[in-house]
Amino acid sequence: MVKANGGRSLQDLVDEKGNLVDYFHNDTVAPHYRARTGLTAAFIPLEFTNWRDEQRAWRETAILFDQSHHMPELMLKGPDAFKLLERLGINSLANFTADRAKQFVACTPRGHVIGDCVVYRLGEDTFELISGMPVLNWVQYNAEKGGYDVTIERDDPTPYNPKGKRWFYRFQLEGPHAGHIFNEAVEGGAPEITFFRTARVKIGGCEVLVLRHGMAGHLGAELSGPYEDMDKVRSALLQAGLKHGLKQGGTKTYFSTIFEFGWMPYPLPGIYTGEELRDFREWLSGNGWEANAQLGGSFISNNIEDYYVTPWDIGYGHILKFDHQFIGREALEAMPVDKRRQKVTLVWNHEDVTAIFASQLGAGPRYKALDIPVAYYGWPQFDEVRTPDGRLVGHSCHCGYSNNEGEMLSLSMLENEAAVPGTQVVLTWGEPGGGSRKPHVERHVQFSVRATVAPVPYASSVQKMKRAAIS
């Protein structure tokens, strides 16, 4: 959210708070639907059947997710649109043709991640950026301040949208039977679409833009089109999916996909410090997304920069390309290898997970409750991860339960030495001092959870799909 004329800016908020970390730990309400699923409950139920069977569907049959309501969008048009994205993105756009989409990542001049999103190239000078509020704000700011010959339009998530509807519906079709369902739903049969390429097809008499990718280990599809066509397209997909065991997925299930897939969404944007970003902070609203980060977890530091991340930390090292000039390039090129953490999965010890659940019975002490399938309670969350002898080696940021794997898993950033699969580490679950003032955090006692380092993505089906896409 950008600052209204004369309104309080993010810089005003930074100046007001003596300790920004303390403020974000105790006094903010997370802006994202992953943490506040009630915001979209009027449009998408938490569960259509039950989240355990819905998780099974993406592994065993097929699932249809509705992404139409929670993701902000930005439409960027004009002769300088490509030039602007190339200046901001760490990834190469050299092969960005009109039949492709890209994972777009932007950093600060110091090399800290601001955010990421998916960007479609809809035409020579037209780009659609989907999700990632901080990065959308960064693109708009640079478009306005940098003198680029572009236009910007924004489409807010449904609960905040003054029109009460979106530009486009957006569905995600996943699972081993997704390809059969897609082929039968498309009029005349589905064309061959390679990974992260787009095509236009007809479903239910409506033109649909298709992006081929996969969240759950299969080459699924993201489908979008005019919002008015939503019901026709959904009906056609559900009809085609009847004999293939297609289920609809609720928000509980949708937001639990990351533990098998391995995406680390919405890191804290590294924008709260540095004079070089003062103008951006003065442009941003003091009541918007960036002003309402909700830190949580056992790691506490008085320095907000200790919560910043680099592309390597959250698994984007492979798309970082030094083939163009972009903001943050010099800092990233100079960053020592030993400062680049690795993204891993932590598999929680069964006895320790059982102990957390058991503590909820009887007189206590009560350990921080584990909500399933999504268990983290900060946005973002930082839990300490240490070696068995107590040395801090990283942070656990998202945790939850996979019914397909029968495991509590968390996505973590660890130092290289500790990131080797099979390494034993200890995660501190729960906040110090009985817990923060966040209203959804109950009084509790911290607990040490043993965990084993494993690859990202954890699901073998996703690993196989990604290897096939790279080769």
Beta strands, then each sheet from edge to edge (+ up, - down):
strand 1: 62-66
strand 2: 73-77
strand 3: 101-107
strand 4: 113-123
strand 5: 126-130
strand 6: 151-155
strand 7: 168-174
strand 8: 198-203
strand 9: 206-213
strand 10: 220-226
strand 11: 246-249
strand 12: 342-348
strand 13: 383-386
strand 14: 392-402
strand 15: 407-414
strand 16: 424-429
strand 17: 447-454
sheet 1: 8+ 9- 10+ 7- 1+ 11+
sheet 2: 3+ 4- 5+ 2- 6+
sheet 3: 12+ 15- 14+ 13- 16+ 17- 12+
end
